[in-house]
């Protein structure tokens, strides 16, 4: 209604925003709200009560690495529903271990591992297809990654 000469009077909710996450494990951070009146003047807006808490995942999960294809760094997100020993490893197409990114006990939540395109000896690996595996208890998952140089 900005610029129409119409004003809103009274008290109560003027706007209600509802957000729905498209994937589990993501949270929203509210940093700022800019609110203007019908005369385009700034109004004070407090974000009191606006918060988002990430939900604890209900199952183990391995997300697709981002970006993919990548050069030289990619991030791999994974979900842990309860404390468990988690291993995240990268293999080449011949099935040889290239890099161990995680091999430790993890608490519940969404976690991330970053791979910089290097093997366990710190050497840069060549362009190609690599496989990321996650193992946690009985859970096993694999994702395909493409490193382009």
Legacy VTK file of the C-alpha trace (Angstrom):
# vtk DataFile Version 3.0
C-alpha trace
ASCII
DATASET POLYDATA
POINTS 149 float
0.000 0.000 0.000
3.086 2.180 -0.070
2.457 5.402 -1.977
-1.324 5.015 -2.223
-2.068 7.462 0.584
-3.745 4.704 2.593
-2.606 4.125 6.149
-3.117 1.183 8.439
-4.613 1.909 11.839
-5.171 -0.163 14.911
-3.079 -2.753 16.673
-2.161 -6.331 16.054
-0.371 -8.310 13.382
0.297 -6.406 10.193
2.338 -9.147 8.534
2.915 -12.778 9.335
5.753 -14.544 7.569
5.918 -18.318 7.487
9.021 -20.149 6.318
9.222 -23.812 5.446
12.687 -25.395 5.152
13.199 -27.319 1.925
15.603 -29.752 3.587
16.126 -31.042 7.109
18.820 -29.595 9.308
18.793 -26.007 8.081
18.235 -22.964 10.263
17.311 -19.359 9.514
19.159 -16.410 10.959
17.254 -13.132 11.223
19.642 -10.206 11.038
17.556 -7.194 10.146
14.048 -6.008 9.353
13.423 -2.789 7.446
9.892 -1.515 7.880
8.438 1.655 6.373
5.147 3.440 6.823
2.822 4.739 4.097
4.968 7.881 3.790
8.078 5.731 3.221
9.488 6.711 6.613
11.561 4.227 8.613
9.781 2.513 11.486
11.391 0.701 14.397
11.183 -3.060 13.946
12.391 -5.490 16.569
12.932 -9.116 15.760
12.009 -10.206 19.257
10.759 -13.755 19.279
12.104 -14.446 15.792
14.386 -17.382 16.135
15.065 -20.627 14.469
16.600 -23.653 16.046
17.914 -26.416 13.832
16.049 -29.633 14.385
17.940 -32.721 15.365
17.976 -35.067 12.375
15.888 -38.203 12.772
18.173 -40.379 10.631
21.725 -40.584 9.384
22.199 -38.934 6.021
24.859 -37.903 3.532
24.089 -34.872 1.367
25.458 -34.194 -2.106
28.698 -32.221 -1.957
28.501 -28.535 -2.840
29.640 -27.325 -5.272
29.733 -30.274 -7.646
31.666 -30.205 -9.931
34.264 -28.403 -7.827
37.751 -26.905 -7.981
39.548 -26.990 -5.646
37.301 -27.194 -2.537
33.944 -28.810 -1.819
31.772 -29.188 1.286
29.994 -32.385 2.295
27.116 -32.095 4.778
25.934 -35.070 6.807
23.295 -35.716 9.452
23.767 -37.537 12.736
20.596 -38.257 14.794
22.419 -39.365 17.964
25.991 -39.606 19.154
27.850 -42.095 17.006
31.239 -42.809 15.498
31.222 -41.400 11.971
33.677 -41.952 9.115
33.670 -39.803 5.976
36.139 -41.011 3.339
36.987 -40.164 -0.254
37.850 -42.922 -2.757
38.977 -42.824 -6.381
37.245 -44.766 -9.190
39.557 -47.738 -8.587
38.304 -47.955 -4.995
41.559 -46.739 -3.437
41.298 -44.596 -0.313
42.279 -41.018 -1.177
41.453 -39.099 1.986
39.833 -39.626 5.382
37.911 -36.458 6.237
36.209 -37.591 9.458
36.817 -40.561 11.741
35.518 -39.624 15.148
32.530 -39.600 17.502
29.994 -36.953 16.442
27.091 -35.522 18.408
23.599 -35.147 16.996
23.025 -32.495 14.329
24.070 -31.456 10.854
27.822 -31.467 10.306
30.105 -30.526 7.431
33.384 -31.886 6.131
35.496 -29.944 3.654
37.680 -31.616 1.037
40.382 -29.550 -0.617
41.166 -31.981 -3.453
44.214 -33.413 -1.676
45.053 -36.918 -0.508
46.060 -37.987 3.006
49.690 -37.095 2.206
48.678 -33.513 1.317
49.260 -33.975 -2.421
46.808 -32.510 -4.942
44.854 -35.201 -6.785
43.971 -35.098 -10.463
40.707 -34.213 -12.154
38.151 -36.975 -12.171
35.330 -38.751 -10.416
35.655 -39.457 -6.702
33.306 -41.151 -4.256
32.499 -39.901 -0.779
31.344 -42.532 1.701
29.757 -42.167 5.100
29.718 -44.952 7.652
28.022 -44.703 11.040
27.000 -47.873 12.835
24.944 -49.877 10.328
24.433 -46.827 8.070
26.323 -46.685 4.751
25.954 -44.083 1.982
28.005 -43.020 -1.026
27.951 -39.896 -3.169
29.706 -39.115 -6.460
31.903 -36.004 -6.750
33.561 -34.483 -9.802
36.837 -32.593 -9.455
37.585 -30.403 -12.490
40.869 -28.544 -12.865
LINES 1 150
149 0 1 2 3 4 5 6 7 8 9 10 11 12 13 14 15 16 17 18 19 20 21 22 23 24 25 26 27 28 29 30 31 32 33 34 35 36 37 38 39 40 41 42 43 44 45 46 47 48 49 50 51 52 53 54 55 56 57 58 59 60 61 62 63 64 65 66 67 68 69 70 71 72 73 74 75 76 77 78 79 80 81 82 83 84 85 86 87 88 89 90 91 92 93 94 95 96 97 98 99 100 101 102 103 104 105 106 107 108 109 110 111 112 113 114 115 116 117 118 119 120 121 122 123 124 125 126 127 128 129 130 131 132 133 134 135 136 137 138 139 140 141 142 143 144 145 146 147 148
